[in-house]
């Protein structure tokens, strides 16, 4: 068995991508919690691994040529782990292209837009002073809805986003999409997305990855110190 990967993690949609991948791929790992509400992401030792002060990140002691490697950015980690194991990335060049396209769609589209929807719909109005901005709420709610429409149409004639096989693209999208209610979305007009959410969410690896440190997941609307760290540039 390969040496355990060091996972730097907090239970968020971006963190879930990698915890789900590690569980699905059956890779051993050690959990290192990065409390983003307390500012752990700004600590010097973590910045050596993740210079953009964002989790998740990993250190693989059995990296290329047998030498350790540290990796930040969830999409890059997913691609690395898929290549390392030869799983969940497609078995042909065409399949790999499909996986990469939808992984990039999540990284450049759904993740940022759904994240902004969460911020302006849930957290900004609860800040001190409140920032209840109708334009921002409408913009990000609408753009997230558009993206879920794209996803629903994509899933109309295939089981998973890249085809009839589960991949790192599904892993990357599912965590954000599973929080559709907090983004003020509906599934009534998205039957394919609803079916996919349920199917992916029933996978044992997804259940285990989502459950990792679940008790640490809080509500930043009620945590003023965490708001200062996350939303106002504080590093306390």
C-alpha positions in Angstrom: 0.0 0.0 0.0 1.2 3.5 -0.8 2.2 5.9 1.9 -0.7 8.0 3.3 -1.4 11.3 1.7 -1.6 14.3 4.0 -4.9 16.1 3.4 -5.3 19.7 4.4 -9.1 20.1 4.7 -12.1 21.9 6.0 -15.7 20.6 5.3 -16.7 22.9 2.4 -17.7 22.1 -1.2 -14.1 22.6 -2.3 -12.8 20.4 0.5 -15.3 17.7 -0.3 -14.0 17.3 -3.8 -10.7 15.9 -2.5 -12.1 14.0 0.5 -14.5 12.3 -1.9 -11.8 11.5 -4.4 -9.6 10.0 -1.8 -12.4 7.8 -0.5 -13.5 6.8 -4.0 -10.0 5.9 -5.0 -9.3 4.0 -1.8 -6.2 6.0 -1.1 -4.9 6.2 2.5 -4.7 9.7 4.0 -4.2 11.6 7.2 -6.5 14.4 8.0 -5.1 17.9 8.8 -7.9 20.3 9.7 -7.5 23.9 8.4 -10.0 25.9 10.3 -10.7 28.7 7.8 -12.9 30.6 10.3 -10.0 30.8 12.7 -7.5 31.9 10.0 -5.5 28.7 9.8 -5.1 29.2 6.1 -2.8 32.2 6.8 -0.3 30.3 8.9 3.2 30.2 7.4 3.5 26.4 7.4 0.3 26.1 5.4 1.3 28.9 3.0 4.3 26.9 2.1 1.9 24.2 0.8 -0.9 26.5 -0.5 0.5 30.0 -1.3 -3.0 31.2 -2.3 -4.1 30.7 1.4 -7.0 28.4 0.4 -7.7 24.8 1.2 -7.8 22.0 0.2 -4.2 21.0 -0.4 -2.3 17.7 -0.2 1.2 16.4 0.3 1.8 13.1 -1.4 5.0 11.5 0.1 5.0 9.1 -2.9 4.9 11.7 -5.7 6.4 11.6 -9.2 9.7 9.7 -9.3 9.0 8.6 -5.7 9.7 12.1 -4.3 7.2 14.0 -2.1 5.0 16.7 -3.8 2.6 19.3 -2.4 -0.4 20.4 -4.5 -2.9 23.1 -4.0 -6.1 24.0 -6.0 -8.8 21.4 -5.9 -9.0 20.8 -9.6 -5.3 20.3 -9.9 -5.4 17.8 -7.0 -8.3 15.9 -8.6 -6.4 15.6 -11.9 -3.2 14.5 -10.1 -5.0 11.8 -8.1 -6.8 10.6 -11.1 -3.6 10.3 -13.1 -1.8 8.7 -10.1 -4.4 6.0 -9.8 -5.5 5.7 -13.4 -9.2 6.0 -12.3 -12.1 8.4 -12.7 -10.6 10.3 -15.6 -11.9 8.4 -18.6 -10.4 5.5 -20.5 -10.0 7.1 -23.9 -8.7 10.4 -25.1 -12.2 11.6 -25.9 -13.4 10.6 -22.5 -10.5 12.4 -20.8 -11.4 15.6 -22.8 -15.0 15.4 -21.6 -13.9 15.0 -18.0 -11.5 18.0 -18.3 -14.1 20.2 -19.9 -16.6 19.7 -17.1 -14.0 19.9 -14.4 -13.0 23.3 -15.8 -16.6 24.3 -16.1 -17.0 23.7 -12.4 -13.7 25.5 -11.5 -14.3 28.5 -13.6 -18.1 28.7 -13.5 -20.2 26.9 -11.0 -17.8 27.1 -8.1 -17.3 30.9 -8.2 -20.9 31.7 -9.1 -22.5 29.4 -6.5 -19.9 30.7 -4.0 -20.9 34.3 -4.6 -24.6 33.3 -4.4 -24.0 31.8 -1.0 -22.1 34.9 0.1 -24.6 37.5 -1.0 -27.8 35.5 -0.3 -26.8 34.1 3.1 -23.8 35.8 4.7 -23.6 39.4 3.5 -27.1 40.3 4.9 -25.9 38.9 8.3 -22.8 40.9 8.5 -22.2 44.0 10.7 -23.3 46.2 9.1 -25.6 44.2 6.9 -24.9 44.1 3.2 -28.2 43.2 1.7 -27.6 44.0 -1.9 -30.5 43.3 -4.3 -28.4 43.5 -7.5 -25.7 41.1 -6.3 -28.3 38.7 -5.0 -30.2 38.7 -8.2 -27.1 38.5 -10.4 -25.5 35.5 -8.7 -28.8 33.7 -8.1 -29.6 34.0 -11.8 -26.2 33.0 -13.0 -26.2 29.9 -10.7 -29.7 29.0 -12.1 -28.3 29.3 -15.7 -25.4 27.0 -14.9 -27.7 24.4 -13.3 -29.8 24.6 -16.5 -26.7 23.8 -18.4 -26.0 20.9 -16.1 -29.6 19.6 -16.3 -29.5 19.6 -20.1 -26.1 17.9 -20.1 -27.5 15.1 -18.0 -30.6 14.5 -20.1 -29.0 11.7 -22.2 -26.1 10.5 -20.0 -25.7 9.1 -16.5 -22.9 11.3 -15.4 -21.5 14.6 -16.6 -18.7 13.2 -18.8 -20.7 10.2 -20.1 -21.8 6.9 -18.6 -19.0 6.7 -16.1 -18.4 8.5 -12.8 -15.4 10.8 -12.8 -13.6 13.6 -11.1 -15.8 16.0 -12.9 -18.8 14.7 -11.0 -16.8 14.9 -7.8 -16.0 18.5 -8.4 -19.6 19.5 -9.2 -21.6 17.5 -6.7 -20.6 19.3 -3.5 -21.6 22.7 -4.8 -24.7 21.4 -6.5 -25.8 19.6 -3.3 -26.2 23.0 -1.7 -28.7 24.2 -4.2 -31.2 25.2 -1.6 -28.8 27.7 0.1 -28.3 29.2 -3.4 -32.1 29.7 -3.6 -32.5 27.3 -6.6 -35.2 24.8 -7.5 -35.0 21.3 -8.8 -38.6 21.2 -10.0 -37.6 22.1 -13.5 -34.3 20.1 -13.4 -35.3 16.4 -13.2 -32.0 15.2 -14.7 -29.9 17.2 -12.1 -32.1 15.9 -9.3 -31.6 12.3 -10.5 -27.9 12.8 -10.7 -27.6 14.5 -7.3 -29.4 11.5 -5.7 -27.3 8.9 -7.6 -24.0 10.5 -6.8 -25.0 11.2 -3.2 -25.8 7.5 -2.6 -22.2 6.4 -3.5 -20.4 5.1 -0.4 -17.2 7.1 -1.2 -19.3 10.3 -1.6 -21.1 9.6 1.7 -17.8 9.1 3.5 -16.0 12.1 1.9 -18.9 14.4 2.7 -19.1 13.1 6.3 -15.4 13.9 7.0 -15.2 16.3 9.9 -18.9 17.2 9.3 -19.3 18.2 12.9 -16.9 21.1 12.3 -19.1 22.6 9.6 -20.6 25.8 11.2 -22.8 28.7 10.2 -20.7 31.7 9.5 -23.8 33.9 9.7 -23.6 33.5 13.5 -19.8 33.7 13.8 -18.6 37.4 13.7 -14.9 36.6 14.2 -15.1 34.1 11.3 -16.8 36.7 9.1 -13.9 39.1 9.8 -11.4 36.4 8.7 -13.3 35.2 5.7 -15.0 38.3 4.3 -13.0 41.3 5.6 -9.5 40.2 5.1 -8.7 39.6 8.8 -6.1 37.1 9.8 -6.9 36.6 13.5 
